[in-house]
Amino acid sequence: MVMKNTIEKFIYSNFMGTYDLVCKVVSKGTWQKWQRYVIRYFNGMSVLDMACGTGNLLVAGQEAGSFVVGIDNSEYMLRSYTKKIRDRPLRQNVAMADVNLLPFLSESFDIVVITFPVDYIFISEALSEAHRVLKVGGRLIILDELNLIRSWDRFFFNVLLNYLGDRSFKDIINALELRKFRTKVSEISNGISKVKLFIANK
């Protein structure tokens, strides 16, 4: 546990400057592509990106015409997002906040999205908070369980993921059901990697 916490702290703080590059390399370029995949569900609606990281989805979602807000508890990650939009006509739209206590009124968003979260999201109050800030009929969209298809590509990627999470598919379903979400799950592939897509309705 100490090693896992140390690696998480390193990745989400000191490592921030190369975070996007490392994610791209170890996932064979598919990490950010899968993040952009969920934009097809936005349809110009109001979206909260929980644990938004360096803001890749924030940038892509705003450029696609949706109102997207992001929160993260890492100052370093949010600083990286600010640099990304410096020369773009995009809103800042981010706040440093705890996923256990979202700084928004109840029923504020049509969609809450979480892409490739660490285990903490599923054992904390984060999902309850996601349920609270969603409008009635709103959807929580989670992308998780990214796996490279070719066995020889997996080694370094799996080493990283094993440190950041060891939850099972059933753990995620149980966590969502506990928060009164009605969930549908699908597995999708792009030929290089595959992910599980959870769409949970309030």
Buried (B, 14 or more C-beta within 10 A) or exposed (E): EEEBEEBBEEBBEEBBEEBBEBBBEBBBEBBBBBBBBBBEBBEEBBBBBBBBBBBBBBBBBBBBEBBBBBBBEBEBBBBBBEEBBEEEEBEEBBBEBBBEEBEBEEBBBBBBBBBBBBBBBBEBBBBBBBBBBBBEEBBBBBBBBBBBBEEEBBEEBEEBBEBBBEBEEEBBBEBBEEBEBEBEBEEEEEEBBBBBBBBBEB
